[in-house]
């Protein structure tokens, strides 16, 4: 654990792509940002290479996934 002196700032930790995974959407070769269920990604309208397991999505496609599943996630939270 590092203690900071008064007025000293830390550098923001940048999220790096250390896994080397690529986006699983057909036609996209961007680095993966998040992994979601492949089944849910297909329900959201994304054309992924996998039918089971996890589908890795780049930032752009993850944003599309979030927009497509916004209402489902909201209803899930309200149902608890």
C-alpha contacts under 8 A as a table, 3 or more apart, distances in Angstrom:
res1	aa1	res2	aa2	distance
4	X	8	X	5.96
4	X	9	X	7.40
5	X	8	X	5.37
17	X	20	X	6.31
17	X	21	X	7.92
17	X	31	X	7.13
17	X	32	X	7.32
17	X	33	X	7.40
20	X	31	X	7.11
20	X	32	X	7.71
21	X	31	X	6.13
21	X	32	X	5.45
21	X	56	X	7.25
22	X	29	X	5.81
22	X	30	X	5.80
22	X	31	X	4.51
22	X	32	X	4.78
22	X	56	X	6.77
22	X	57	X	7.51
22	X	58	X	7.45
23	X	28	X	6.09
23	X	29	X	5.73
23	X	30	X	5.64
23	X	31	X	5.86
23	X	32	X	4.89
23	X	33	X	7.98
23	X	55	X	7.72
23	X	56	X	5.15
23	X	57	X	4.60
23	X	58	X	5.24
24	X	28	X	7.13
24	X	29	X	7.86
24	X	48	X	5.39
24	X	49	X	5.69
24	X	50	X	7.43
24	X	55	X	5.86
24	X	56	X	5.39
24	X	57	X	6.14
25	X	28	X	5.63
25	X	46	X	6.72
25	X	47	X	5.55
25	X	48	X	4.29
25	X	49	X	6.29
25	X	57	X	7.00
25	X	61	X	7.81
26	X	47	X	5.96
26	X	48	X	5.67
26	X	49	X	6.17
30	X	58	X	5.90
31	X	57	X	7.95
31	X	58	X	5.78
32	X	35	X	7.60
32	X	56	X	5.53
32	X	57	X	5.10
32	X	58	X	4.39
32	X	59	X	7.31
33	X	56	X	7.14
33	X	57	X	5.82
33	X	58	X	4.75
33	X	59	X	5.53
33	X	62	X	7.62
34	X	56	X	5.78
34	X	57	X	5.46
34	X	58	X	6.73
34	X	59	X	7.60
34	X	62	X	6.98
35	X	54	X	5.90
35	X	55	X	5.42
35	X	56	X	4.24
35	X	57	X	5.96
36	X	40	X	7.32
36	X	41	X	6.91
36	X	54	X	5.42
36	X	55	X	5.41
36	X	56	X	6.49
36	X	57	X	7.53
37	X	40	X	5.25
37	X	41	X	6.22
37	X	52	X	7.59
37	X	53	X	6.06
37	X	54	X	4.65
37	X	55	X	5.83
38	X	41	X	4.98
38	X	42	X	6.22
38	X	48	X	7.08
38	X	50	X	6.25
38	X	51	X	5.89
38	X	52	X	5.66
38	X	53	X	5.77
38	X	54	X	5.09
38	X	55	X	4.64
39	X	42	X	5.27
39	X	43	X	6.35
39	X	51	X	6.28
39	X	52	X	6.35
39	X	53	X	7.71
40	X	43	X	4.94
40	X	44	X	6.20
41	X	44	X	5.06
41	X	45	X	6.67
41	X	46	X	5.63
41	X	47	X	7.76
41	X	48	X	7.31
41	X	55	X	7.26
41	X	65	X	6.63
42	X	45	X	5.20
42	X	46	X	5.08
42	X	47	X	6.05
42	X	48	X	6.64
43	X	46	X	7.37
44	X	65	X	6.02
44	X	68	X	5.47
44	X	69	X	6.43
45	X	68	X	7.78
46	X	61	X	7.90
46	X	65	X	7.51
48	X	51	X	7.48
48	X	55	X	7.01
49	X	55	X	7.99
50	X	53	X	7.28
50	X	54	X	7.80
50	X	55	X	6.66
57	X	60	X	7.85
57	X	61	X	5.70
57	X	62	X	5.48
58	X	61	X	5.44
58	X	62	X	5.93
59	X	62	X	5.11
59	X	63	X	6.16
60	X	63	X	5.29
60	X	64	X	6.55
61	X	64	X	4.94
61	X	65	X	6.12
62	X	65	X	4.89
62	X	66	X	6.15
63	X	66	X	5.12
63	X	67	X	6.28
64	X	67	X	5.17
64	X	68	X	6.17
65	X	68	X	5.16
65	X	69	X	6.18
66	X	69	X	5.25
66	X	70	X	5.81
67	X	70	X	5.26
68	X	71	X	7.69
69	X	72	X	5.24
69	X	73	X	6.16
70	X	73	X	5.30
70	X	74	X	6.21
71	X	74	X	5.02
71	X	75	X	6.17
72	X	75	X	5.21
72	X	76	X	6.12
73	X	76	X	4.98
73	X	77	X	6.30
74	X	77	X	5.24
74	X	78	X	6.36
75	X	78	X	5.07
75	X	79	X	6.09
76	X	79	X	5.24
76	X	80	X	6.81
77	X	80	X	5.73
